[in-house]
Amino acid sequence: MADQTITLEIKNIPIKSAAPADAPIGVFDSGVGGISVLQHIHALLPHEQLLYLADSKYAPYGSKTPGEIQSRCFELADFLIAQGAKAIVVACNTATAAAIDLMRAKYTLPIIGMEPAVKPAAAASKNGVIGVLATVGTLKSAQFAGLLESYGRNVNVVTQGCIGLVECIERGELDSGTTRGLLEQYCKPLLDEGADTIVLGCTHYPFVKPLIRQIVGDGVVLIDTGAAVAKHLQQRLTALDLLTRQHQAGSVRFWTNSQSADAKRVIETLWGEVAVVEFLN
């Protein structure tokens, strides 16, 4: 079964960035998972300059308190703004749930967030049973509870916290025995309940989508929100007259605070080509 193309509804906040239209777009995540979103942004807006900040030193956010996550989000946003970012994409479901409202109150530039695709999954499901793979932090958030209240009333939503999966992906283990074992363990309860649609509720998870597909089979629709977030970003920049005027290919720069010797290799593996990677303390 083909994977579903979705439209993500995110509140429009009428904020005008002080940065010029040719300034870069900043993207951050609790590690390298948000590169999956960055790929969609780069594909849709190939002329935009992109900045990506991987907060791998503090990954995963799912085990952090809301206050800890908010503190990280402010620090990462401040860094990207200092690099001249005209807009910021919070490419992390857990960070969005914990901090997006506070970020929009603090900063005077467009802030784009993520949310698990419960609504499109409910619409896509034929038998009314949808599964959600996410971090524990996302599943416990008030934002996720609100999604269930709004869109999950007429379907059976089976949730599964995926402890340890982000760490595997952070190490670049996209098809290891450990990663496969975790995914088999986490997908089984969803399949046992008859889920015909599964939401990938963390930006890390699209990188193991081929492995998930092997486990769940072709009859299950897999949904992530990367393409919808990129489209929403495009719409926001268009409305604010912030799309770049440049016509050459946009540059992409990466920063990471990972303490792993393999950090650059992992980023390049996920990005799919040689990357400019700078290291932060």
Beta strands, then each sheet from edge to edge (+ up, - down):
strand 1: 25-29
strand 2: 50-54
strand 3: 87-90
strand 4: 111-112
strand 5: 129-134
strand 6: 156-161
strand 7: 197-200
strand 8: 221-223
strand 9: 252-256
strand 10: 276-279
sheet 1: 4+ 3+ 1+ 2+ 9+ 10+
sheet 2: 6+ 5+ 7+ 8+
end
